[in-house]
Structures are given as C-alpha cells and as structure tokens.
Amino acid sequence: MKTLVRLFVVLPVALVIVLFAVANRHMVTVSLDPFPGNDIQGPSITAPLFLVQFLAALAGVLAGGAAVWLSQGRYRKAAREAHATAERARMEAEKLRAAQPEAPRALLPGLMSRRDAA
C-alpha cells in the first residue's frame, strides 16, 4: 500500500517540484526594506526564484501549523484532563477489586459457566 502511495502521489509531486525548480532558476533579489528609495540600502537577498518561492511556502506552512496548534490547545487540555480522570478511575477500581474478598462460587450461581455446572 505504501509503495502505491509513493508511486502515484509522491513521485508525481516530486516531479512537478523538480520541473518547477528547473523552469524558475533565474536569480531574483528580494528586498526586505519597507521604505524603498532611501539612500541607505536595506537588507536584501539574492537567490533563485524557486528557492524564494519554496521558502515562502515553507514559512506559510509553518505559520499555518502554528496557528492550528495554538487554536487547538483547549482540545489538547481537555484530552489530558480526560486521560487523567480515566487513570484515576482505573486506579480506584483496581484498589476496590484488591480490597474485595473473593466470593465463593456457591453464592454466585448466576455467574457460573455451563462447564462449571456440568
């Protein structure tokens, strides 16, 4: 199954990325100066266009992931609290079972299996 996913999904996506990089390999300058036209040249980066676009996409993915992670904090907190509550209930049930003496089989006829009755 994983081989089919790689073959039909990952391979075409990788091929498109490589073709995109080859088609957009000319150099561009990205200026980080918010006020162009000053006498002082602001910071700038010169890199191939595909690299600039990949970095912009990566920044978008990271920003989106961070936004989703932060917005789902209340659900993670609720899951942690529910897990802690379930763990406390499990421990309490184990303590009660350990404190309970074994009941004789004669007192519990409804719980006997057919094999025990025969």
N, C-alpha and C positions, 0 to 999 in steps of 0.2 A: 504494500500500500504506500509506504513512504517513497519507494522508488517511482511509483506512478506520479505522486505529487511532485517530486523533483523533476521528473521528465516533462510533465505537462504544465507546471506552474513556474517553478524556479528557473528552469532553463530558458523559456521564452522571456521572462523578466530580465534575466541576466543578459541575454542577447540584446534586448532593447536598450539596456543601460550602456552596454559597450558601444552599440551603434550611435547612441546619443552622445557619448563622450568623443567618439571619433568625428562626428559631424560638428561639434562645438568646441574645437580645441584652440581657437584663436584666443589671444590674450586680451583681457579687459582690465581696466583699472576701476576699482571700487573705492570711492572716496567716502571717508567717514566724517567729513567736515560738514556740519549742519548749515554753515553760512559760507557758501562758495563765493569767490571773488575777493576774498581778503588778501592782503599782502603775505600773510603767514599761511603757508600750505598746511592743511590739516592732515591727519593720518590717512593713508590710503594703502590699498593692497592691490598688487598686480598679479593676476592668476588666470589660468584658462577658464573660459566661460563655464564649462561643465563642472569644474571644481567649485566655482562660486555658487552655481545652482544646487549642487549636491549639498554643500554646507548650509545653504538657506533651507533646503528641505529637511536636513537633519536638525537644524535649530527649530523648525516648526514642529517636527515630530516630538522633540524633547519638551518644548513648551506645552504642546497639547497633552502629552503624557503627564507632565507635572500638574497641569490644570485638572485633569481627570483624577489623578491620585489625591490631590488636595480636596476635591469636591466629594470624594467617596470616603473621606475619613470617618464620618459618622457611622457608615455601614461597617467599616472595619472595627470600630469601637464596639458596636452592638454585637458583632460576631465574637469578639474577645470576651465580652461580658456573658454572652450566652454559653460560651465554652466553659468559662469559669463556673457558672451556675450548674451546668451539667456535670462538671467534675466534682463539685461539692455534693451534689445529689448522689452521684455514683459512690463516693466515699462513704456517705452516710448510709446508703443501702448496704454496702459491704460490712460496715460496723454492726448494723442491725442483724444481718444474716449470721455474723460471727457470734453475736450475743444470744441468738435464738438457739435453744437446745433442739436436738434432733427429735422430731415427733415419731413415736412408734407407728409402724405401718398399720396396726390394728385400729388405731384411732382415725386413720385417713383412708377408709375403704374406697372412696370415690377417686382417689389418685392412684390406685393400684393398676398396673397394666394387665392385659389379658394373660401374659405369660406368668405373672406372679399369681394370678387367680387359679391357674390350671394346676 
